[in-house]
């Protein structure tokens, strides 16, 4: 189990490290578009669509990385009073009641969403009309990565409850 945790954590780690760099072209394209639009009066027809898809990719694909580092928003006003073992037990329960069912529904619905998009080779409504099916496929990948990282987090909590060091 420890090796499984290491493999899953490394997948999340490298996914986050690699796709975290998407922020660079996102910022550069935004600055370029602002300069072109505001100062040269020459806006592009493609930048809005590209920026929207890059932001969607960046926001979604690094979700498992954020889970690995506990960067998601958590309201722990009550749980901060509990011991580490009690927190771990509550985490495990909430992973199985809320997290995994939500992720599985998102994979299931995301698959049908992306499959329809691929079947009709869906494009955007804009003049530029980039394909939408690749970014819709990212939904499935995102939630699959979240499920994997969730499994790793549950295993870590079980080890914490048992008092075994990872």
C-alpha positions as CSV (number, residue, x, y, z in Angstrom):
1,X,0.0,0.0,0.0
2,X,2.8,2.4,0.7
3,X,4.2,2.0,-2.8
4,X,0.7,2.6,-4.2
5,X,0.6,5.9,-2.2
6,X,4.0,6.9,-3.6
7,X,2.9,6.1,-7.2
8,X,-0.3,8.1,-6.9
9,X,1.3,11.0,-5.1
10,X,4.0,11.1,-7.8
11,X,1.4,11.2,-10.5
12,X,-0.3,14.1,-8.8
13,X,3.0,15.8,-8.1
14,X,4.2,15.6,-11.7
15,X,0.8,16.5,-13.2
16,X,0.8,19.7,-11.0
17,X,4.4,20.5,-11.8
18,X,4.0,20.1,-15.5
19,X,0.5,21.7,-16.0
20,X,1.3,24.5,-13.5
21,X,3.4,26.0,-16.3
22,X,0.2,26.6,-18.3
23,X,0.0,29.8,-16.3
24,X,2.9,31.2,-18.2
25,X,1.3,31.2,-21.7
26,X,-2.0,32.2,-20.0
27,X,-0.4,35.4,-18.6
28,X,1.6,36.1,-21.7
29,X,-1.4,35.8,-24.0
30,X,-3.5,38.0,-21.7
31,X,-0.8,40.7,-21.6
32,X,-0.5,40.4,-25.4
33,X,-4.2,40.8,-25.9
34,X,-4.5,43.8,-23.6
35,X,-1.6,45.5,-25.5
36,X,-3.1,44.7,-28.9
37,X,-6.6,45.7,-27.9
38,X,-6.0,48.8,-25.7
39,X,-2.9,50.4,-27.3
40,X,-2.8,49.2,-30.9
41,X,-6.6,48.9,-31.4
42,X,-6.1,45.5,-33.0
43,X,-7.8,42.8,-31.0
44,X,-7.5,39.2,-32.0
45,X,-10.4,36.9,-32.8
46,X,-8.8,33.9,-31.2
47,X,-7.3,35.0,-27.9
48,X,-10.5,34.9,-25.8
49,X,-11.2,31.3,-26.8
50,X,-7.6,30.2,-26.3
51,X,-7.4,31.9,-22.9
52,X,-10.7,30.4,-21.8
53,X,-9.5,26.9,-22.7
54,X,-6.0,27.4,-21.2
55,X,-7.6,28.6,-18.0
56,X,-10.0,25.7,-17.9
57,X,-7.1,23.3,-18.4
58,X,-5.0,24.9,-15.7
59,X,-7.8,25.1,-13.2
60,X,-9.0,21.6,-13.6
61,X,-5.9,19.4,-14.3
62,X,-4.0,20.6,-11.2
63,X,-6.9,19.7,-8.8
64,X,-5.3,16.4,-7.7
65,X,-2.0,18.3,-7.0
66,X,-4.0,20.7,-4.8
67,X,-5.6,17.8,-3.0
68,X,-2.1,16.3,-2.4
69,X,-1.0,19.5,-0.7
70,X,-4.3,20.1,1.0
71,X,-4.8,23.4,-0.9
72,X,-8.5,23.1,-1.3
73,X,-10.8,25.2,0.8
74,X,-11.6,23.5,4.1
75,X,-13.8,24.8,6.9
76,X,-12.2,23.3,10.0
77,X,-13.7,25.5,12.7
78,X,-15.0,22.4,14.5
79,X,-12.5,19.7,13.5
80,X,-9.5,21.8,14.6
81,X,-10.6,20.8,18.2
82,X,-10.3,17.1,17.4
83,X,-7.3,14.9,17.6
84,X,-5.4,13.8,14.5
85,X,-6.9,10.3,14.7
86,X,-10.5,11.7,15.0
87,X,-9.8,14.0,12.1
88,X,-8.5,11.1,10.0
89,X,-11.7,9.0,10.8
90,X,-13.9,12.0,9.8
91,X,-11.9,12.4,6.6
92,X,-12.3,8.8,5.6
93,X,-16.1,9.0,6.3
94,X,-16.5,12.2,4.3
95,X,-14.3,10.9,1.4
96,X,-16.7,7.9,1.0
97,X,-19.9,9.8,1.6
98,X,-19.2,13.0,-0.5
99,X,-15.9,13.0,-2.4
100,X,-15.9,9.6,-4.2
101,X,-19.6,9.6,-5.2
102,X,-19.2,13.2,-6.5
103,X,-16.1,12.3,-8.5
104,X,-17.6,9.2,-9.9
105,X,-20.8,11.1,-11.0
106,X,-18.5,13.7,-12.6
107,X,-16.6,11.0,-14.5
108,X,-19.8,9.3,-15.6
109,X,-21.5,12.6,-16.7
110,X,-18.2,14.0,-18.0
111,X,-17.8,11.0,-20.2
112,X,-21.2,11.4,-21.9
113,X,-20.6,15.1,-22.2
114,X,-17.2,14.6,-23.9
115,X,-18.4,11.7,-26.0
116,X,-21.2,13.8,-27.5
117,X,-18.7,16.5,-28.1
118,X,-16.3,14.1,-29.9
119,X,-19.1,12.5,-31.9
120,X,-20.2,15.8,-33.4
121,X,-16.7,17.3,-33.4
122,X,-18.1,20.3,-31.5
123,X,-16.6,23.7,-31.9
124,X,-17.1,27.0,-30.1
125,X,-19.7,29.5,-31.2
126,X,-17.1,32.2,-32.0
127,X,-15.7,33.2,-35.4
128,X,-12.5,31.4,-34.4
129,X,-14.4,28.3,-33.6
130,X,-11.8,26.1,-31.9
131,X,-12.7,22.5,-31.1
132,X,-14.3,22.0,-27.7
133,X,-13.9,18.2,-27.3
134,X,-10.3,18.2,-26.1
135,X,-11.1,20.5,-23.2
136,X,-14.3,18.5,-22.3
137,X,-12.1,15.4,-22.2
138,X,-10.0,17.1,-19.5
139,X,-13.1,16.9,-17.2
140,X,-12.8,13.1,-17.2
141,X,-9.0,13.2,-16.7
142,X,-9.4,15.7,-13.9
143,X,-11.8,13.6,-11.9
144,X,-9.9,10.4,-12.6
145,X,-6.8,12.0,-11.1
146,X,-8.9,13.3,-8.2
147,X,-10.2,9.7,-7.5
148,X,-6.6,8.4,-7.5
149,X,-5.4,11.1,-5.2
150,X,-8.5,10.5,-3.0
151,X,-7.5,6.8,-2.7
152,X,-4.0,7.9,-1.7
153,X,-5.4,10.3,1.0
154,X,-7.7,7.6,2.4
155,X,-4.8,5.2,2.7
156,X,-2.7,7.9,4.4
157,X,-5.5,8.4,6.9
158,X,-5.8,4.7,7.6
159,X,-2.0,4.6,8.3
160,X,-2.4,7.6,10.6
161,X,-5.2,5.9,12.5
162,X,-3.0,2.7,12.8
163,X,-0.1,4.8,14.0
164,X,2.1,3.7,11.1
165,X,4.5,6.2,9.6
166,X,4.5,6.6,5.8
